[in-house]
Amino acid sequence: MFAIRFCAACVIIAAFGALLMQSPLTPLRLKNKADKRLRAGHSWIYSNEIDVEQTPLAQYQPGQQVLLESAQGKAMGIAYINPHSLICARLVSRDVKYPLDKSLLVHRLNIALALRERFSASRCYRLVYGDSDGLSGLVVDRFGDIAVVQIATAGMEAVKQQIVEALVQVLKPKGVLVKNDSRIRQSEGLEDYVEVAYGEVPEIVDLQENGVAFQVPVYEGQKTGWFYDHRASRLRLKDYVKDKKVLDVFSYVGGWGVQAASFGASSVLCIDSSGMALDFVERNARLNDVAAKVGTMQGSAFDAMKQLHSEGERYDVVIMDPPAFIPRRKDARKGEQAYRRVNELAMRLLAKDAVLVSASCSMHLERQKLGDILRVASRHLDRNLQILEQGGQAFDHPVHPAIPETDYLKAIFSRLTPAY
């Protein structure tokens, strides 16, 4: 059994949110011309866009729902606010008749579910992808009869109970786990906690992706326990790994590596710093009857690749899917250097006529920049680079065309050739 830790501050925010829903909404006034981006479809309001003379930020509580007004006093919709955050408010409804409550949540969840059910029969997908599904600050991953929720903002925290009730109504799950341990919560003034909010949630849940079975640790694993975002790119491995020797770096529980083995790779080596993650690699390999082809190596990806190179190991396909090296824009230079280092090390491990799959989940690293990093690394090794294809987010991570931050995922399939 897992201990459930309740967040006292979050309980206060939720109670405050319930009280606010019974009262008229307090206006939040924008500065002149600060509504242009919102009218174009964006949903974020920054603190420097607020007319603090007309509507001082000190009067608002984190998570409070407000009536958003233009500089001329025209109602633009309903938002929730956190006066202590750089993203000061987030628009949740453009119609002032519909606040963020259970009714609106059920409506948005049904719209999100219709998209996922159209393209997936497995009931394993990201059900809610924040702004792209009209629910800024909320992520819900579905594992069949289990839903795992992550709340990133005070506004969503204030309606947590309504979120759970809406999920129960729409999905009729066996259990809902609220896994609130993401780094962004700190910037919102929210504490971390994990709790079973409905029913029963086992320590390990089952899922299927691209016809391959997995078991993942939803309590102790990274994020919600799984990363659905690279689903489409992992499926593309089918055309690259048949009878090939594969290296999966930053493997986590084997999303790439076990699928490569299941798609016909002759051998797969998974590298990760987490012993628990590698235990699940082995577990998932056995689950798919490919244990004989899948090996593991624990340690730093940088050190492990250097060791493999010194031992003369070479691979037909190297998969490089690191964590976000650029979590904030100010980390761009350092993060780009890290991306170049790991990809250059990966290139040194490529056999003749081999393929490198280089991925990035860093929102602040543009696709073109990742391509430039690969080009520079290949030229440093006196090799030529051919980009074969590029992958991104699948249907359960739809991109909001007015919010470029929702388009974050990249996967570049490339080939290195001699320079002559």
C-alpha positions in Angstrom: 0.0 0.0 0.0 1.2 3.5 -0.7 0.8 6.3 1.8 -1.4 9.1 0.5 -0.1 12.6 1.3 -2.7 15.4 1.3 -1.6 19.0 0.6 -3.1 21.4 3.1 -2.6 24.4 0.8 -4.4 22.5 -2.0 -7.4 21.7 0.2 -7.7 25.4 1.0 -7.5 26.3 -2.7 -10.2 23.8 -3.5 -12.5 25.1 -0.8 -11.8 28.7 -1.9 -12.6 27.7 -5.4 -16.0 26.2 -4.4 -16.9 29.4 -2.5 -16.0 31.5 -5.5 -18.3 29.6 -7.8 -21.2 30.7 -5.6 -20.4 34.4 -6.1 -20.2 36.9 -9.0 -16.9 36.8 -10.7 -14.5 39.7 -10.0 -13.3 41.5 -13.2 -9.7 41.3 -14.4 -8.9 44.2 -16.7 -6.2 44.0 -19.5 -4.0 46.8 -20.6 -4.7 48.5 -23.9 -3.9 46.2 -26.9 -3.1 43.3 -24.6 -6.0 41.4 -25.9 -4.6 40.9 -29.4 -3.0 37.5 -28.8 -6.1 36.3 -26.9 -8.3 37.2 -29.8 -6.0 35.3 -32.1 -6.7 32.1 -30.1 -4.1 32.0 -27.3 -5.3 31.5 -23.7 -2.5 32.8 -21.5 -2.3 36.2 -19.9 1.0 37.4 -18.5 1.3 39.6 -15.4 2.6 42.6 -17.4 -0.5 42.5 -19.5 -2.8 43.3 -16.6 -4.1 46.8 -15.9 -3.0 46.7 -12.2 -4.4 50.3 -11.6 -7.9 49.2 -12.5 -7.6 45.6 -11.1 -4.7 45.3 -8.6 -3.3 41.8 -8.4 -3.3 41.8 -4.6 -7.1 41.5 -4.5 -7.0 38.0 -6.1 -6.4 34.6 -4.6 -4.5 31.8 -6.5 -7.0 29.7 -8.4 -9.8 32.3 -8.3 -12.0 32.5 -11.4 -12.3 36.0 -12.9 -14.3 37.8 -15.6 -11.6 38.8 -18.1 -12.2 42.2 -19.6 -10.5 44.2 -22.4 -9.0 47.6 -21.7 -12.4 49.0 -22.9 -14.3 46.9 -20.3 -15.7 44.4 -22.8 -16.1 40.9 -21.4 -13.7 38.4 -23.1 -14.5 35.3 -21.1 -13.7 33.6 -17.9 -10.2 32.9 -16.7 -8.6 31.6 -13.6 -5.8 33.6 -12.0 -2.6 33.1 -10.0 -1.3 36.6 -9.1 2.1 35.1 -8.1 2.8 33.4 -11.4 4.4 34.9 -14.6 1.5 33.3 -16.5 -0.9 35.3 -14.4 -4.2 34.0 -15.8 -5.5 31.4 -18.2 -8.7 31.7 -20.3 -11.0 28.7 -19.7 -14.1 29.9 -21.5 -14.9 32.6 -24.1 -18.5 32.6 -23.1 -19.2 34.2 -19.7 -22.1 31.8 -19.1 -19.7 28.8 -18.7 -17.3 28.9 -15.8 -14.9 26.1 -15.1 -17.0 23.6 -13.2 -18.1 20.0 -13.5 -20.5 20.7 -16.4 -17.8 22.4 -18.5 -15.3 19.7 -17.6 -17.7 16.9 -18.7 -18.3 18.8 -22.0 -14.6 19.2 -22.7 -13.8 15.6 -21.7 -16.4 14.3 -24.0 -14.9 16.3 -26.9 -11.4 15.0 -26.0 -12.6 11.4 -25.7 -14.3 11.5 -29.1 -11.0 12.3 -30.8 -9.1 9.5 -29.0 -11.8 6.9 -29.6 -11.8 7.8 -33.3 -8.1 6.8 -33.7 -7.5 4.3 -31.0 -9.2 1.1 -29.9 -6.8 0.3 -27.1 -8.1 2.9 -24.5 -4.5 3.7 -23.9 -3.7 7.3 -24.7 -3.4 10.9 -23.4 -7.0 11.8 -22.9 -6.4 15.5 -21.9 -3.5 17.5 -23.3 -3.8 20.9 -21.5 -4.5 23.9 -23.7 -5.0 21.8 -26.8 -8.1 20.3 -25.2 -9.3 23.5 -23.7 -8.2 22.6 -20.2 -5.0 24.6 -19.5 -3.0 23.1 -16.6 -4.5 19.7 -16.8 -3.1 16.4 -18.2 -4.9 13.1 -18.0 -3.4 9.8 -19.3 -5.6 6.8 -19.7 -4.5 3.2 -19.1 -7.7 1.3 -19.9 -9.8 1.5 -16.7 -7.3 3.6 -14.9 -6.9 7.4 -15.3 -3.8 9.2 -14.0 -4.2 13.0 -13.5 -1.6 15.7 -13.3 -2.6 19.2 -12.2 -0.1 22.0 -12.9 -1.9 25.2 -11.9 -3.8 26.7 -8.9 -6.9 27.2 -11.1 -7.1 23.5 -11.9 -6.3 22.6 -8.3 -9.3 24.6 -7.1 -11.6 22.3 -9.2 -9.8 19.1 -8.5 -12.9 17.4 -7.1 -15.0 18.4 -10.1 -12.2 17.0 -12.4 -12.4 13.7 -10.6 -16.2 13.6 -10.7 -16.2 14.5 -14.4 -13.8 11.8 -15.2 -15.9 9.2 -13.3 -19.0 10.3 -15.2 -17.3 10.3 -18.7 -15.0 7.3 -18.4 -16.5 5.2 -15.6 -13.0 4.1 -14.5 -12.0 1.6 -11.8 -9.6 4.1 -10.4 -8.3 7.7 -10.6 -4.8 8.5 -9.4 -3.9 12.2 -8.9 -0.1 12.3 -9.4 0.8 15.9 -8.6 4.6 15.9 -8.5 5.6 17.9 -11.5 8.2 20.7 -11.3 5.8 23.4 -12.6 3.7 23.2 -9.5 6.4 24.9 -7.5 6.1 28.0 -9.7 2.4 28.0 -8.9 3.0 27.8 -5.2 1.5 24.3 -5.0 2.9 21.4 -3.0 3.5 17.9 -4.4 1.4 15.0 -3.4 0.1 11.7 -4.8 -3.4 10.4 -3.9 -6.0 7.9 -5.1 -9.0 10.2 -5.7 -11.4 7.5 -6.8 -11.7 3.7 -6.6 -8.6 1.6 -6.5 -5.4 2.1 -8.5 -2.8 -0.7 -8.6 0.9 -0.1 -8.3 1.5 -1.3 -11.8 -0.9 -0.8 -14.7 -1.2 -2.4 -18.2 -1.2 -0.7 -21.5 -0.8 -1.4 -25.2 1.0 0.7 -27.8 1.4 -0.2 -31.4 0.4 -3.8 -30.6 3.1 -4.2 -27.9 2.1 -4.8 -24.3 3.7 -2.9 -21.4 3.4 -2.7 -17.6 4.3 0.6 -16.0 4.7 2.0 -12.5 2.2 4.8 -12.2 3.0 5.7 -8.6 6.8 5.7 -8.8 7.4 6.2 -12.5 8.2 9.3 -14.4 5.4 11.8 -15.0 2.2 9.6 -15.3 4.3 6.4 -15.6 4.4 6.4 -19.4 5.1 8.8 -22.4 2.5 8.4 -25.0 3.8 11.3 -27.1 6.3 9.3 -29.2 3.7 6.7 -30.1 3.8 7.4 -33.9 7.6 7.6 -34.1 8.0 4.4 -32.2 5.7 2.7 -34.7 8.0 3.9 -37.5 10.8 1.7 -36.1 9.2 -1.2 -37.9 10.8 0.0 -41.2 14.3 0.3 -39.6 15.0 -2.4 -37.1 14.3 -5.7 -38.7 17.3 -8.0 -38.1 19.3 -5.0 -36.8 21.4 -4.4 -33.6 19.7 -1.6 -31.7 20.9 0.7 -28.9 18.2 2.5 -26.9 19.7 5.4 -24.8 17.6 6.9 -22.0 15.4 3.9 -22.3 13.2 4.4 -19.3 10.9 1.3 -19.2 11.6 0.3 -22.8 9.1 2.2 -24.8 11.4 2.3 -27.8 13.7 -0.7 -27.1 11.0 -3.3 -26.4 9.0 -2.2 -29.4 12.2 -2.5 -31.5 12.7 -6.0 -30.3 9.0 -6.8 -30.9 9.4 -5.4 -34.4 12.1 -7.9 -35.3 15.5 -6.4 -34.1 18.1 -9.1 -33.6 19.3 -7.5 -30.3 18.5 -4.5 -28.2 20.6 -2.9 -25.4 18.7 -0.4 -23.2 20.7 2.2 -21.2 19.2 4.1 -18.3 20.4 5.5 -15.0 17.4 4.1 -13.1 17.6 0.5 -11.9 13.8 0.5 -11.4 13.3 1.5 -15.0 15.6 -1.2 -16.3 13.7 -3.8 -14.1 10.6 -2.8 -16.1 12.5 -3.1 -19.4 13.2 -6.7 -18.5 9.7 -7.2 -17.3 8.2 -5.8 -20.5 10.6 -7.8 -22.6 9.4 -11.0 -20.9 5.8 -9.9 -21.4 6.3 -9.8 -25.2 8.5 -12.9 -25.4 11.6 -11.0 -26.5 13.7 -11.3 -23.3 16.4 -13.2 -25.1 17.0 -10.3 -27.4 16.9 -7.4 -24.8 19.8 -6.5 -22.5 20.2 -3.6 -20.0 23.0 -1.4 -18.9 22.6 0.9 -15.9 24.5 4.2 -15.6 25.0 7.7 -17.0 24.2 7.7 -20.7 27.3 9.7 -21.4 29.6 7.3 -19.5 27.8 4.2 -20.9 28.2 5.3 -24.5 31.9 6.2 -24.0 32.4 2.7 -22.5 30.6 1.0 -25.4 32.7 3.0 -27.9 36.0 2.0 -26.2 34.9 -1.6 -26.3 34.4 -1.4 -30.1 30.6 -1.8 -30.0 28.7 -0.6 -33.0 25.0 -0.5 -33.7 22.7 -0.5 -36.8 20.2 1.7 -35.1 20.8 4.1 -32.2 17.8 5.7 -30.5 18.5 8.8 -28.5 15.5 10.1 -26.5 16.8 12.1 -23.6 14.9 14.1 -21.0 14.3 17.8 -21.6 17.7 19.3 -21.5 16.2 22.8 -21.9 13.4 23.1 -19.2 13.5 26.9 -19.4 14.4 29.3 -22.1 17.4 30.6 -20.2 18.8 27.0 -20.2 19.0 27.0 -24.1 22.7 27.3 -24.6 23.7 24.7 -22.0 20.9 22.4 -23.2 21.9 22.6 -26.8 25.5 21.7 -25.8 24.1 18.6 -24.0 22.1 17.6 -27.1 25.1 17.9 -29.2 27.3 15.8 -26.8 24.9 12.9 -26.6 24.1 12.8 -30.3 27.8 13.0 -31.2 28.5 10.1 -28.8 25.6 8.2 -30.5 27.1 8.9 -33.9 30.4 7.4 -32.9 28.5 4.1 -32.1 26.9 3.8 -35.5 27.9 1.0 -37.8 28.3 1.5 -41.5 25.0 2.6 -43.2 23.3 2.9 -39.8 20.4 5.0 -38.6 20.2 7.5 -35.7 16.8 8.3 -34.2 17.3 11.6 -32.3 14.4 12.8 -30.2 13.7 15.9 -28.1 10.9 16.8 -25.8 12.3 20.3 -25.0 9.7 22.9 -26.0 12.5 25.5 -26.2 14.4 23.5 -28.8 13.0 24.1 -32.3 13.0 21.3 -34.8 15.3 23.2 -37.1 17.7 23.7 -34.3 17.8 20.0 -33.5 18.6 19.4 -37.2 21.4 21.9 -37.0 22.8 20.2 -33.9 22.9 16.9 -35.7 24.5 18.5 -38.8 27.2 20.1 -36.7 27.9 16.9 -34.8 28.2 14.9 -38.0 30.6 17.4 -39.5 32.7 17.4 -36.4 33.1 13.6 -37.1 33.8 14.4 -40.8 30.6 12.6 -41.8 27.7 13.7 -44.0 24.1 13.6 -42.6 21.0 12.6 -44.4 17.6 13.3 -42.8 15.3 10.4 -43.8 12.1 11.5 -42.0 10.8 13.5 -39.1 8.2 12.6 -36.5 6.2 14.5 -33.9 3.1 14.3 -31.8 0.3 12.0 -32.6 -3.5 12.5 -32.3 -3.6 12.4 -28.5 -1.2 15.3 -28.3 -3.0 17.7 -30.7 -1.3 21.0 -31.4 -3.1 24.2 -30.7 -2.3 26.5 -33.7 -2.3 29.7 -31.6 -0.2 28.2 -28.8 3.2 27.2 -30.2 4.2 25.8 -26.8 1.9 22.8 -27.5 4.1 21.8 -30.4 7.1 20.5 -28.5 8.0 17.0 -29.7 10.6 16.1 -32.3 12.1 12.9 -33.7 14.6 13.0 -36.5 15.5 9.8 -38.3 18.9 10.3 -40.0 21.7 8.4 -41.7 25.4 9.1 -41.6 27.6 8.6 -44.7 31.3 9.0 -45.3 32.4 12.5 -46.3 34.2 11.5 -49.5 
